[in-house]
Amino acid sequence: MKVLLINPGMDLNKFGGFKRFMQPMPPIGLAYLAGVLKENQIEFKVIDDFAENSGIKGICEAVKNYSPTVVGISCLTPSADYVLSIAQSIKSINKQIKVLAGNLHASIFAEEFLKTGYVDIVFHGESEYSFLSVVKSISNNGDLSQIKAISFRDNDKINHNFENKFLTDLDALPYPDWESFPIDKYGFLPFMDINKPALSVLASRGCPFSCSYCSLVYNNVPFRSRDHERVVDEIEFLINRYNVKQIGFVDPIFPCNKEYGVKFCQSMIKRKLNKKIVWISETRIDCVDMELLELMRESGCRRLLFGIETANLDVMGQINKNIPLEKIRKNISLVRKAGIQSTGLFMIGFPSETKKDIMNTIDFANKLELDFAKFAITTPFPGSRLFVDFFKNNKLRKDWENYITYNPDPSKLVSVNEKLTAQELIDLQRIAHRKFYFRIKMIFWHLFVIRTVKLKDMFFGIGSLFFHGKFNKK
């Protein structure tokens, strides 16, 4: 039994001038699968197509050389069509190879994936142990109908077992196994990169909040966290085994509450890991205070990402993210005082937003003591309540490769806004970044204080904001 795990790439040219700032990030979902396979002594190989730019040709060569029994492919929305192309190519090599697809997009559109005939099994929910069960079942010619949380094709019949029990003990999972991954090629986005090598850590799953643009809420994913000491154990292992210099938490919110955050930070300090590594995370602006922020800084935290989204109270109510603007201003200021850099994540183009509303958000962002800001065009990703509304209104588009938040082509922009054209949204996105970054104090701050942006990248970025798609170099 041989298993091949694939992290598919995607067409970065669709990002236009922003392509330059994209880089492969550690695919921790596949690494968890690898950890489970390794723990159960099942042979496997990994292809990170995104990091290594293998392409379908390279993937096919690997399939021919390795001769796997099972191929597992992770599927995010923008790469959905590419995933099916990979699956079709694998089946053209050997129809007996079982092709398995996982992640949220494949789960939602399981019926469509299976009907193509190129995918044999689709996973629902958290799939580490269901994946293991399927691999063992295939190896032993077992009965797939006894495995929960999968959909599968049996000749011309498609069977669904949507029952999914989320893992209650995340600490029972083995560590993600990074041995087969090109970790030297991983990083994060420019507003997240501090040091390398960099790898991801997951301290919790699910989210206790209910933002309408998030798929976790719609799929009723419960919030669970790992023991903080177990998380610190993993960080220490990554330092010793891979000489990792930066950790990026991939939790929707970390730390989710003060008590957990304090315990985690104290453990990092006690073990002196804060002298060996820096870490970043995304959290809510109302989940931090000065005491916690100072501990986070001492424990190695150097940058925090906050999903602020909008400055418009009506929109905040619509997306179930009611945080007072004064609370946002105050706590962003506290982050700066604690010596931690901050990134504000904003969304423009919610259904009812006008140009005035969006400019209000842009002006609000510029008045905050932020070090970085990202303005994404609101996109109805499958699984979110926003997507469900999009579907109900008969506006569903299945050009999945265009479900991205930075798309310079107005003819391909997937938008939920009812009052602005695609071109107007793209122009507003460009204006937002230009107004935020093209300020003398901000240019000085990035070049001489933070010093995480290279001069050539700064000028290239400014050029992209003025000329947009013209900087799309292949």
Sine and cosine of phi, psi and omega as CSV:
sin_phi,cos_phi,sin_psi,cos_psi,sin_omega,cos_omega
0.00,0.00,0.85,-0.52,0.07,-1.00
-0.82,-0.57,0.68,-0.74,-0.01,-1.00
-0.87,-0.50,0.74,-0.67,0.07,-1.00
-0.92,-0.39,0.83,-0.55,0.03,-1.00
-0.97,-0.25,0.73,-0.68,-0.06,-1.00
-0.82,-0.58,0.79,-0.61,0.19,-0.98
-0.98,-0.21,0.97,-0.25,-0.12,-0.99
-0.94,0.33,0.47,-0.88,0.09,-1.00
-1.00,0.08,-0.13,-0.99,0.09,-1.00
-0.47,-0.88,0.27,-0.96,-0.06,-1.00
-0.98,0.18,0.98,-0.18,-0.04,-1.00
-0.95,0.30,-0.27,0.96,0.02,-1.00
-0.88,0.47,-0.37,0.93,0.01,-1.00
-0.92,0.39,-0.29,0.96,0.01,-1.00
-0.99,0.10,-0.01,1.00,0.02,-1.00
0.86,0.51,-0.73,-0.68,-0.03,-1.00
-0.90,0.43,-0.34,0.94,0.00,-1.00
-0.98,0.20,-0.13,0.99,0.00,-1.00
-0.82,0.57,-0.59,0.81,-0.07,-1.00
-0.86,0.52,-0.46,0.89,-0.11,-0.99
-0.99,-0.12,0.08,1.00,0.02,-1.00
-1.00,0.00,0.61,-0.79,0.08,-1.00
-0.46,-0.89,0.41,-0.91,-0.04,-1.00
-0.92,0.40,0.70,-0.72,0.06,-1.00
-0.95,-0.32,0.40,-0.92,-0.06,-1.00
-0.88,0.47,0.85,-0.52,0.00,-1.00
-0.99,0.13,0.99,0.13,-0.17,-0.98
-0.92,0.40,-0.46,0.89,0.03,-1.00
-0.87,0.49,-0.73,0.68,0.04,-1.00
-0.92,0.39,-0.57,0.82,0.00,-1.00
-0.91,0.41,-0.54,0.84,0.09,-1.00
-0.92,0.39,-0.66,0.75,0.07,-1.00
-0.87,0.50,-0.67,0.74,0.01,-1.00
-0.88,0.48,-0.64,0.77,0.02,-1.00
-0.89,0.46,-0.64,0.77,0.02,-1.00
-0.93,0.37,-0.67,0.74,0.03,-1.00
-0.89,0.46,-0.68,0.73,-0.01,-1.00
-0.90,0.44,-0.67,0.74,0.00,-1.00
-0.88,0.48,-0.49,0.87,-0.02,-1.00
-0.98,-0.18,0.24,0.97,0.11,-0.99
0.84,0.55,0.67,0.74,0.07,-1.00
-0.97,-0.25,0.79,-0.61,-0.05,-1.00
-0.93,0.38,0.69,-0.72,0.02,-1.00
-0.48,-0.88,0.28,-0.96,0.05,-1.00
-0.66,-0.76,0.46,-0.89,-0.02,-1.00
-0.85,-0.53,0.68,-0.73,0.18,-0.98
-0.86,-0.51,0.91,-0.41,0.12,-0.99
-0.99,-0.14,1.00,0.01,-0.05,-1.00
-0.89,0.45,-0.56,0.83,0.00,-1.00
-0.90,0.44,-0.69,0.72,-0.05,-1.00
-0.98,0.20,-0.59,0.81,-0.13,-0.99
-0.97,-0.24,-0.06,1.00,0.04,-1.00
0.79,0.62,0.74,0.67,-0.04,-1.00
-0.92,0.39,-0.64,0.77,-0.08,-1.00
0.95,0.31,0.19,-0.98,-0.03,-1.00
-0.88,0.47,-0.58,0.82,0.01,-1.00
-0.88,0.47,-0.73,0.69,0.00,-1.00
-0.92,0.40,-0.61,0.79,0.03,-1.00
-0.90,0.44,-0.68,0.73,0.00,-1.00
-0.90,0.45,-0.64,0.77,0.04,-1.00
-0.89,0.46,-0.65,0.76,0.01,-1.00
-0.91,0.41,-0.63,0.78,0.02,-1.00
-0.89,0.45,-0.69,0.72,0.00,-1.00
-0.90,0.44,-0.65,0.76,-0.04,-1.00
-0.97,0.25,-0.58,0.81,-0.10,-0.99
-1.00,0.00,-0.48,0.88,-0.01,-1.00
0.80,0.60,0.87,0.49,-0.01,-1.00
-0.96,0.27,0.44,-0.90,0.13,-0.99
-0.99,0.11,-0.57,0.82,-0.06,-1.00
-0.76,-0.65,0.67,-0.74,0.12,-0.99
-0.85,-0.53,0.84,-0.54,0.04,-1.00
-0.95,-0.31,0.79,-0.62,-0.06,-1.00
-0.84,-0.54,0.78,-0.63,0.08,-1.00
-0.99,0.16,0.65,-0.76,-0.09,-1.00
-0.75,-0.66,0.97,-0.26,0.19,-0.98
-1.00,-0.06,0.37,-0.93,-0.13,-0.99
-0.81,0.59,-0.77,0.63,-0.06,-1.00
-0.89,0.46,-0.34,0.94,-0.03,-1.00
-0.97,-0.25,0.19,0.98,-0.11,-0.99
-0.85,0.52,-0.75,0.66,-0.02,-1.00
-0.92,0.40,-0.60,0.80,0.03,-1.00
-0.91,0.41,-0.62,0.78,0.04,-1.00
-0.86,0.51,-0.69,0.73,0.02,-1.00
-0.91,0.41,-0.57,0.82,0.06,-1.00
-0.91,0.41,-0.64,0.77,0.07,-1.00
-0.88,0.47,-0.73,0.69,-0.02,-1.00
-0.87,0.49,-0.68,0.74,0.02,-1.00
-0.88,0.47,-0.67,0.75,-0.01,-1.00
-0.91,0.41,-0.62,0.78,0.02,-1.00
-0.91,0.42,-0.68,0.73,0.01,-1.00
-0.91,0.41,-0.50,0.87,0.03,-1.00
-0.94,0.33,-0.40,0.92,0.05,-1.00
-0.98,0.19,-0.72,0.69,-0.03,-1.00
-0.39,-0.92,0.94,-0.35,-0.03,-1.00
-0.92,0.40,-0.30,0.96,-0.04,-1.00
-0.98,0.18,-0.28,0.96,0.04,-1.00
-0.92,0.39,0.76,-0.65,0.04,-1.00
-1.00,0.08,0.84,-0.54,-0.01,-1.00
-0.97,-0.23,0.84,-0.54,-0.05,-1.00
-0.90,-0.43,0.68,-0.74,0.02,-1.00
-0.84,-0.55,0.67,-0.75,0.01,-1.00
-0.70,-0.71,0.01,-1.00,-0.05,-1.00
1.00,-0.01,0.19,-0.98,-0.24,-0.97
-0.88,0.48,-0.68,0.73,-0.06,-1.00
-0.88,0.47,-0.73,0.68,0.01,-1.00
-0.88,0.47,-0.61,0.79,0.00,-1.00
-0.89,0.45,-0.72,0.70,-0.03,-1.00
-0.91,0.42,-0.63,0.78,-0.06,-1.00
-0.95,-0.32,0.60,0.80,-0.04,-1.00
-0.83,0.56,-0.69,0.72,-0.02,-1.00
-0.85,0.53,-0.73,0.68,-0.02,-1.00
-0.91,0.42,-0.66,0.76,0.01,-1.00
-0.88,0.48,-0.72,0.70,-0.06,-1.00
-0.94,0.33,-0.54,0.84,-0.01,-1.00
-0.91,0.41,-0.38,0.93,0.01,-1.00
-0.91,0.41,-0.42,0.91,-0.06,-1.00
1.00,0.08,-0.08,1.00,-0.02,-1.00
-1.00,-0.06,-0.36,0.93,0.00,-1.00
-0.92,-0.40,0.73,-0.69,-0.05,-1.00
-0.99,-0.12,-0.57,0.82,-0.08,-1.00
-0.61,-0.80,0.65,-0.76,0.07,-1.00
-0.84,-0.55,0.65,-0.76,-0.03,-1.00
-0.98,-0.19,0.53,-0.85,0.06,-1.00
-0.88,-0.47,0.69,-0.73,0.07,-1.00
0.95,0.31,-0.47,-0.88,-0.05,-1.00
-0.98,0.19,0.88,-0.47,-0.30,-0.95
-0.94,-0.35,0.15,0.99,-0.06,-1.00
-0.81,0.58,-0.76,0.65,-0.09,-1.00
-1.00,0.04,-0.45,0.89,0.11,-0.99
-0.94,0.35,-0.57,0.82,0.07,-1.00
-0.89,0.46,-0.70,0.71,0.03,-1.00
-0.88,0.48,-0.67,0.74,0.01,-1.00
-0.89,0.45,-0.65,0.76,0.01,-1.00
-0.91,0.42,-0.71,0.71,0.00,-1.00
-0.86,0.51,-0.71,0.71,0.01,-1.00
-0.91,0.41,-0.62,0.78,-0.01,-1.00
-0.91,0.42,-0.67,0.74,0.03,-1.00
-0.90,0.44,-0.66,0.75,0.00,-1.00
-0.89,0.46,-0.56,0.83,-0.07,-1.00
-0.96,-0.27,0.21,0.98,-0.06,-1.00
0.80,0.59,0.70,0.71,-0.04,-1.00
-0.99,0.13,-0.09,-1.00,-0.06,-1.00
-0.99,-0.16,0.95,-0.32,-0.04,-1.00
-0.92,0.40,-0.40,0.92,-0.05,-1.00
-0.91,0.42,-0.25,0.97,-0.01,-1.00
-1.00,0.02,-0.05,1.00,-0.05,-1.00
-0.99,-0.16,0.78,-0.63,-0.04,-1.00
-0.99,0.14,0.38,-0.93,0.11,-0.99
0.90,0.45,0.61,0.79,0.12,-0.99
-0.67,-0.74,0.37,-0.93,0.24,-0.97
-0.86,-0.51,0.62,-0.79,-0.04,-1.00
-0.53,-0.85,0.38,-0.93,-0.01,-1.00
-0.98,-0.21,0.80,-0.60,0.04,-1.00
-0.86,-0.50,1.00,-0.10,-0.17,-0.99
0.86,0.52,-0.89,-0.46,-0.03,-1.00
-0.99,-0.11,0.01,1.00,-0.04,-1.00
-0.98,-0.18,0.68,-0.73,0.04,-1.00
-0.95,-0.31,0.79,-0.61,-0.04,-1.00
-0.91,-0.42,0.66,-0.76,0.01,-1.00
-0.84,-0.54,0.72,-0.69,0.17,-0.98
-0.77,-0.64,1.00,-0.03,-0.11,-0.99
-0.99,0.14,-0.12,0.99,-0.03,-1.00
-0.87,0.49,0.82,-0.57,-0.06,-1.00
-0.68,-0.73,0.83,-0.55,0.09,-1.00
-0.97,-0.26,0.91,-0.42,0.00,-1.00
-0.93,0.36,0.55,-0.84,-0.02,-1.00
-0.88,0.48,0.77,-0.64,0.01,-1.00
-1.00,-0.01,-0.46,0.89,-0.03,-1.00
-0.88,-0.47,1.00,-0.02,-0.02,-1.00
-0.92,0.38,-0.40,0.92,0.00,-1.00
-0.95,0.31,-0.24,0.97,0.03,-1.00
-0.97,0.23,-0.30,0.95,0.04,-1.00
-0.94,0.35,0.60,-0.80,0.14,-0.99
-0.94,0.35,0.32,-0.95,0.08,-1.00
-0.87,0.48,0.50,-0.87,0.18,-0.98
-0.83,0.56,0.69,-0.72,-0.02,-1.00
-0.99,-0.14,0.94,-0.35,-0.08,-1.00
-0.99,-0.12,0.08,1.00,-0.10,-1.00
-0.84,0.54,-0.61,0.80,-0.09,-1.00
-1.00,-0.09,0.13,0.99,-0.06,-1.00
-0.97,-0.26,0.54,-0.84,0.00,-1.00
-0.98,0.19,0.95,0.31,-0.16,-0.99
-0.91,0.42,-0.36,0.93,0.02,-1.00
-0.93,0.36,-0.26,0.97,-0.02,-1.00
-0.99,-0.15,-0.03,1.00,-0.08,-1.00
-1.00,0.00,0.50,-0.87,0.11,-0.99
-0.32,-0.95,-0.31,-0.95,0.08,-1.00
-0.79,-0.61,-0.08,-1.00,0.02,-1.00
-0.93,0.37,0.29,-0.96,-0.07,-1.00
-0.80,0.60,-0.56,0.83,-0.02,-1.00
-0.99,0.12,0.14,0.99,0.03,-1.00
-0.83,-0.55,-0.33,0.94,-0.06,-1.00
-0.97,0.25,0.75,-0.67,0.10,-0.99
-0.78,-0.63,-0.72,0.69,-0.06,-1.00
-0.50,-0.87,0.34,-0.94,0.03,-1.00
-0.69,-0.73,0.42,-0.91,0.05,1.00
-0.91,0.41,0.50,-0.87,-0.03,-1.00
-0.78,-0.63,0.69,-0.72,0.06,-1.00
-0.69,-0.72,0.27,-0.96,-0.03,-1.00
-0.99,-0.12,0.48,-0.88,0.12,-0.99
-0.72,-0.70,0.60,-0.80,0.03,-1.00
-0.88,-0.48,0.87,-0.49,-0.04,-1.00
-0.98,-0.20,-0.25,0.97,-0.02,-1.00
-0.41,-0.91,0.26,-0.96,0.10,-0.99
-0.75,-0.67,0.51,-0.86,-0.03,-1.00
0.99,0.12,-0.04,-1.00,-0.02,-1.00
-0.43,-0.90,0.70,-0.72,-0.02,-1.00
-0.99,0.16,-0.04,1.00,-0.02,-1.00
-0.98,-0.20,0.00,-1.00,-0.17,-0.99
-0.64,-0.77,0.80,0.60,0.01,-1.00
-0.94,0.33,0.69,-0.72,-0.15,-0.99
-0.94,0.34,-0.33,0.95,-0.03,-1.00
-1.00,-0.01,0.01,1.00,-0.11,-0.99
-0.97,-0.23,0.71,-0.70,-0.04,-1.00
-0.97,0.25,-0.34,0.94,-0.02,-1.00
-0.89,0.45,-0.59,0.81,-0.05,-1.00
-0.94,0.35,-0.76,0.65,-0.06,-1.00
-0.87,0.49,-0.56,0.83,-0.05,-1.00
-1.00,-0.05,0.18,0.98,0.09,-1.00
0.80,0.59,0.69,0.72,0.03,-1.00
-0.98,0.20,0.90,-0.44,-0.03,-1.00
-0.96,0.29,0.45,-0.89,0.03,-1.00
-1.00,0.08,0.78,-0.63,0.08,-1.00
-0.62,-0.79,0.59,-0.81,0.01,-1.00
-0.82,-0.57,0.47,-0.88,0.07,-1.00
-0.99,0.16,0.34,-0.94,0.12,-0.99
-0.88,0.47,0.74,-0.67,-0.09,-1.00
-0.87,0.49,-0.54,0.84,0.02,-1.00
-0.93,0.36,-0.56,0.83,0.04,-1.00
-0.92,0.40,-0.60,0.80,0.04,-1.00
-0.91,0.41,-0.69,0.73,0.02,-1.00
-0.91,0.41,-0.60,0.80,0.09,-1.00
-0.84,0.55,-0.70,0.71,-0.03,-1.00
-0.91,0.42,-0.67,0.74,0.03,-1.00
-0.88,0.48,-0.68,0.73,0.03,-1.00
-0.89,0.46,-0.63,0.78,0.05,-1.00
-0.89,0.46,-0.69,0.72,-0.01,-1.00
-0.90,0.44,-0.59,0.81,0.05,-1.00
-0.91,0.42,-0.74,0.68,-0.07,-1.00
-0.95,0.31,-0.61,0.79,-0.10,-1.00
-1.00,0.08,-0.64,0.77,-0.12,-0.99
-0.88,-0.47,0.06,1.00,-0.04,-1.00
0.83,0.55,0.61,0.79,-0.03,-1.00
-0.91,0.41,0.68,-0.73,-0.03,-1.00
-0.95,-0.31,-0.32,0.95,0.00,-1.00
-0.63,-0.78,0.67,-0.75,0.10,-1.00
-0.91,-0.41,0.69,-0.73,0.13,-0.99
-0.89,-0.46,0.90,-0.44,0.04,-1.00
-0.96,0.26,0.73,-0.69,-0.03,-1.00
-0.98,-0.20,0.14,0.99,0.09,-1.00
-0.89,0.46,0.54,-0.84,0.12,-0.99
-0.85,0.53,-0.57,0.82,0.03,-1.00
-0.59,-0.80,0.87,-0.49,0.09,-1.00
-0.59,-0.81,0.80,-0.60,-0.15,0.99
-0.97,0.22,0.51,-0.86,-0.07,-1.00
-0.99,0.14,-0.40,0.92,0.07,-1.00
-0.55,-0.84,0.32,-0.95,-0.12,-0.99
-0.91,0.42,-0.68,0.73,-0.05,-1.00
-0.84,0.54,-0.73,0.68,0.01,-1.00
-0.90,0.43,-0.70,0.72,-0.03,-1.00
-0.87,0.49,-0.67,0.74,0.00,-1.00
-0.89,0.46,-0.72,0.69,-0.01,-1.00
-0.89,0.46,-0.68,0.73,0.01,-1.00
-0.88,0.47,-0.76,0.65,-0.05,-1.00
-0.89,0.46,-0.67,0.74,0.01,-1.00
-0.88,0.47,-0.61,0.79,0.03,-1.00
-0.93,0.37,-0.66,0.75,0.05,-1.00
-0.86,0.50,-0.68,0.73,-0.02,-1.00
-0.93,0.35,-0.69,0.72,-0.02,-1.00
-0.86,0.51,-0.63,0.78,-0.02,-1.00
-1.00,0.07,-0.03,1.00,0.00,-1.00
0.90,0.43,0.40,0.92,0.05,-1.00
-0.96,0.30,-0.35,0.94,0.05,-1.00
-0.91,0.42,-0.25,0.97,0.04,-1.00
-1.00,0.02,-0.18,0.98,-0.11,-0.99
-0.92,-0.38,-0.27,0.96,-0.16,-0.99
-0.48,-0.88,0.44,-0.90,0.17,-0.99
-0.90,-0.43,0.40,-0.92,0.01,-1.00
-0.63,-0.77,0.42,-0.91,0.03,-1.00
-0.75,-0.67,0.34,-0.94,0.07,-1.00
-0.32,-0.95,0.19,-0.98,0.14,-0.99
-0.95,-0.33,0.69,-0.72,0.07,-1.00
-0.53,-0.85,0.02,-1.00,0.05,-1.00
-1.00,0.01,0.57,-0.82,-0.05,-1.00
-0.92,0.40,-0.39,0.92,0.01,-1.00
-1.00,-0.06,0.20,0.98,0.04,-1.00
-0.97,-0.23,0.08,1.00,-0.04,-1.00
-0.81,-0.58,0.47,-0.88,0.18,-0.98
-0.66,-0.75,0.02,-1.00,-0.13,-0.99
-0.90,0.44,-0.65,0.76,-0.01,-1.00
-0.87,0.50,-0.72,0.69,0.01,-1.00
-0.92,0.39,-0.67,0.74,-0.03,-1.00
-0.88,0.48,-0.65,0.76,0.01,-1.00
-0.91,0.40,-0.61,0.79,0.07,-1.00
-0.92,0.39,-0.65,0.76,0.02,-1.00
-0.88,0.47,-0.68,0.73,0.02,-1.00
-0.88,0.48,-0.71,0.71,-0.01,-1.00
-0.91,0.42,-0.52,0.86,-0.05,-1.00
-0.99,0.14,-0.09,1.00,0.06,-1.00
0.87,-0.50,-0.06,1.00,0.02,-1.00
-0.93,0.36,0.78,-0.62,-0.01,-1.00
-0.86,-0.50,-0.30,0.96,-0.01,-1.00
-0.46,-0.89,0.67,-0.74,0.03,-1.00
-0.82,-0.57,0.64,-0.77,0.06,-1.00
-0.96,-0.29,0.72,-0.69,-0.01,-1.00
-0.83,-0.56,0.82,-0.58,0.07,-1.00
-0.99,0.16,1.00,0.04,-0.01,-1.00
-0.99,0.13,-0.61,0.79,0.13,-0.99
0.95,0.32,-0.86,0.50,-0.15,-0.99
-0.44,-0.90,0.36,-0.93,0.10,-0.99
-0.96,-0.28,0.10,0.99,-0.06,-1.00
-0.99,-0.15,0.88,-0.47,-0.11,-0.99
-0.89,0.46,-0.60,0.80,0.01,-1.00
-0.89,0.46,-0.69,0.73,0.01,-1.00
-0.91,0.41,-0.66,0.75,0.04,-1.00
-0.83,0.56,-0.68,0.74,0.03,-1.00
-0.90,0.43,-0.63,0.78,-0.02,-1.00
-0.92,0.39,-0.53,0.85,-0.05,-1.00
-0.99,-0.17,0.13,0.99,0.04,-1.00
0.87,0.49,0.68,0.73,0.04,-1.00
-0.72,-0.69,0.95,0.31,-0.09,-1.00
-1.00,0.00,1.00,0.01,0.06,-1.00
-0.88,-0.47,0.86,-0.52,-0.01,-1.00
-0.83,0.56,0.66,-0.75,-0.02,-1.00
-0.86,0.50,-0.59,0.81,0.00,-1.00
-0.91,0.42,-0.57,0.82,0.06,-1.00
-0.90,0.43,-0.65,0.76,0.03,-1.00
-0.90,0.45,-0.75,0.67,-0.01,-1.00
-0.86,0.52,-0.74,0.67,-0.07,-1.00
-0.89,0.46,-0.74,0.68,-0.10,-0.99
-0.96,0.26,-0.53,0.85,0.11,-0.99
-0.89,0.45,-0.62,0.79,0.05,-1.00
-0.90,0.43,-0.62,0.79,0.03,-1.00
-0.90,0.44,-0.62,0.78,0.02,-1.00
-0.87,0.50,-0.71,0.71,0.03,-1.00
-0.88,0.47,-0.69,0.73,-0.01,-1.00
-0.90,0.43,-0.51,0.86,0.00,-1.00
-0.97,0.22,-0.15,0.99,0.02,-1.00
1.00,0.07,0.35,0.94,0.03,-1.00
-0.95,-0.31,0.69,-0.72,0.06,-1.00
-0.98,0.20,0.50,-0.86,-0.07,-1.00
-0.79,-0.62,0.56,-0.83,0.09,-1.00
-0.84,-0.54,0.80,-0.60,0.08,-1.00
-0.99,-0.11,0.80,-0.59,0.04,-1.00
-0.98,-0.22,0.87,-0.50,-0.05,-1.00
-0.85,-0.52,0.45,-0.89,0.06,-1.00
-0.82,-0.57,0.71,-0.70,0.04,-1.00
-0.85,-0.53,0.53,-0.84,0.04,-1.00
1.00,-0.09,0.46,0.89,0.14,-0.99
-0.87,0.49,0.36,-0.93,-0.17,-0.99
-0.73,0.68,-0.70,0.71,-0.12,-0.99
-0.99,-0.15,0.05,1.00,-0.10,-0.99
-0.95,0.32,0.63,-0.78,0.11,-0.99
-0.97,-0.23,0.12,-0.99,0.06,-1.00
-0.86,0.50,-0.64,0.77,0.01,-1.00
-0.88,0.47,-0.67,0.74,0.03,-1.00
-0.86,0.50,-0.71,0.70,-0.04,-1.00
-0.92,0.39,-0.65,0.76,0.04,-1.00
-0.90,0.44,-0.53,0.85,0.06,-1.00
-0.89,0.46,-0.67,0.74,0.05,-1.00
-0.91,0.42,-0.67,0.75,0.01,-1.00
-0.88,0.47,-0.71,0.71,0.01,-1.00
-0.90,0.43,-0.62,0.78,0.03,-1.00
-0.89,0.46,-0.68,0.73,0.01,-1.00
-0.87,0.49,-0.64,0.77,-0.04,-1.00
-0.94,0.34,-0.34,0.94,-0.01,-1.00
-1.00,0.00,-0.19,0.98,0.02,-1.00
-0.99,0.12,0.42,-0.91,0.01,-1.00
-1.00,0.07,0.86,0.51,-0.01,-1.00
-1.00,-0.06,0.50,-0.87,0.09,-1.00
-1.00,-0.07,-0.51,0.86,0.01,-1.00
-0.66,-0.75,0.39,-0.92,0.11,-0.99
-0.54,-0.84,0.61,-0.79,0.05,-1.00
-0.80,-0.61,0.81,-0.58,0.00,-1.00
-0.93,-0.38,0.95,-0.31,-0.04,-1.00
-0.98,-0.20,0.61,-0.79,0.11,-0.99
-0.98,0.21,0.80,-0.59,-0.06,-1.00
-0.83,0.56,0.85,-0.53,-0.07,-1.00
-0.81,-0.59,0.74,-0.67,-0.06,-1.00
-0.99,0.13,0.98,0.18,-0.05,-1.00
-0.93,0.37,0.68,-0.74,0.02,-1.00
-0.78,0.62,0.71,-0.70,-0.02,-1.00
0.96,-0.28,-0.37,0.93,0.00,-1.00
-1.00,0.05,0.34,-0.94,0.08,-1.00
-0.90,0.43,-0.53,0.85,0.04,-1.00
-0.87,0.49,-0.64,0.77,0.02,-1.00
-0.93,0.38,-0.65,0.76,0.01,-1.00
-0.87,0.49,-0.69,0.73,0.04,-1.00
-0.90,0.44,-0.64,0.77,0.03,-1.00
-0.87,0.50,-0.67,0.74,-0.01,-1.00
-0.93,0.38,-0.69,0.72,-0.01,-1.00
-0.90,0.44,-0.52,0.85,-0.02,-1.00
-1.00,0.09,0.21,0.98,0.04,-1.00
0.84,0.54,0.58,0.81,0.03,-1.00
-0.94,-0.35,0.21,0.98,-0.07,-1.00
-0.89,0.46,0.79,-0.61,0.11,-0.99
-0.91,-0.42,0.64,-0.76,-0.03,-1.00
-0.92,-0.40,0.39,0.92,0.15,-0.99
-1.00,0.09,0.96,0.28,-0.21,-0.98
-0.84,0.54,-0.51,0.86,-0.03,-1.00
-0.89,0.45,-0.29,0.96,0.00,-1.00
-1.00,-0.10,0.08,1.00,0.07,-1.00
-0.99,0.12,0.95,0.32,0.03,-1.00
-0.72,-0.70,0.39,-0.92,-0.09,-1.00
-1.00,-0.04,-0.09,1.00,0.09,-1.00
-0.79,-0.61,1.00,-0.08,-0.04,-1.00
-0.75,-0.66,0.95,-0.31,-0.08,-1.00
-0.98,0.21,-0.06,1.00,-0.04,-1.00
-0.98,-0.17,0.96,-0.28,-0.06,-1.00
-0.88,0.48,-0.44,0.90,-0.01,-1.00
-0.96,0.28,-0.25,0.97,-0.04,-1.00
-0.88,-0.48,0.04,1.00,-0.01,-1.00
-0.94,0.34,0.78,-0.63,0.08,-1.00
-1.00,-0.04,0.92,-0.38,-0.11,-0.99
-0.77,-0.64,0.54,-0.84,0.08,-1.00
-0.96,-0.27,-0.05,1.00,-0.07,-1.00
-0.96,0.29,0.67,-0.75,-0.07,-1.00
-0.98,-0.18,-0.12,0.99,-0.15,-0.99
-0.87,-0.50,-0.17,0.99,-0.04,-1.00
-0.79,-0.61,0.56,-0.83,0.04,-1.00
-0.96,0.26,0.25,-0.97,0.03,-1.00
-0.86,0.50,-0.68,0.74,0.00,-1.00
-0.90,0.44,-0.62,0.78,0.02,-1.00
-0.90,0.44,-0.63,0.78,0.03,-1.00
-0.91,0.41,-0.67,0.74,0.02,-1.00
-0.90,0.44,-0.67,0.74,0.03,-1.00
-0.90,0.45,-0.65,0.76,0.01,-1.00
-0.92,0.39,-0.58,0.81,0.06,-1.00
-0.90,0.43,-0.67,0.74,0.03,-1.00
-0.91,0.42,-0.67,0.74,0.03,-1.00
-0.88,0.47,-0.66,0.75,-0.02,-1.00
-0.86,0.50,-0.75,0.66,-0.01,-1.00
-0.93,0.37,-0.62,0.79,-0.01,-1.00
-0.91,0.42,-0.70,0.72,-0.01,-1.00
-0.91,0.42,-0.57,0.82,-0.03,-1.00
-0.97,0.23,-0.75,0.66,-0.14,-0.99
-1.00,0.00,-0.46,0.89,-0.08,-1.00
-1.00,-0.01,0.84,0.55,0.10,-0.99
-0.84,-0.54,0.63,-0.77,-0.08,-1.00
-0.82,0.58,-0.72,0.69,-0.05,-1.00
-0.91,0.41,-0.53,0.85,0.00,-1.00
-0.96,0.27,-0.66,0.76,0.04,-1.00
-0.88,0.48,-0.71,0.70,0.03,-1.00
-0.88,0.48,-0.69,0.72,-0.04,-1.00
-0.86,0.51,-0.69,0.73,-0.06,-1.00
-0.97,0.23,-0.56,0.83,-0.06,-1.00
-0.99,0.14,-0.54,0.84,-0.17,-0.99
-0.85,-0.52,-0.24,0.97,0.01,-1.00
-0.95,-0.30,-0.89,0.46,0.02,-1.00
-0.95,0.31,-0.70,0.72,0.06,-1.00
0.83,0.56,0.63,0.77,0.07,-1.00
-0.96,-0.29,-0.04,1.00,-0.01,-1.00
-0.89,-0.45,0.79,-0.62,0.04,-1.00
-0.96,0.29,0.50,-0.87,-0.04,-1.00
-0.84,0.54,-0.70,0.72,-0.03,-1.00
-0.91,0.42,-0.57,0.82,0.04,-1.00
-0.94,0.35,-0.60,0.80,0.04,-1.00
-0.87,0.50,-0.74,0.67,-0.02,-1.00
-0.94,0.33,-0.57,0.82,0.06,-1.00
-0.91,0.42,-0.66,0.76,0.02,-1.00
-0.90,0.44,-0.68,0.73,0.03,-1.00
-0.88,0.47,-0.67,0.75,0.04,-1.00
-0.88,0.48,-0.63,0.78,0.01,-1.00
-0.89,0.46,-0.60,0.80,-0.03,-1.00
-0.95,0.32,-0.44,0.90,0.02,-1.00
-1.00,-0.01,-0.58,0.81,-0.11,-0.99
-0.93,-0.38,-0.19,0.98,0.10,-1.00
0.80,0.61,-0.92,-0.39,-0.17,-0.99
-0.89,0.45,-0.27,0.96,-0.03,-1.00
-0.92,0.39,-0.25,0.97,-0.02,-1.00
-0.99,-0.15,0.39,0.92,-0.01,-1.00
-1.00,0.09,0.99,0.13,0.01,-1.00
-1.00,-0.03,0.76,-0.65,0.00,-1.00
-1.00,-0.04,0.00,0.00,0.00,0.00
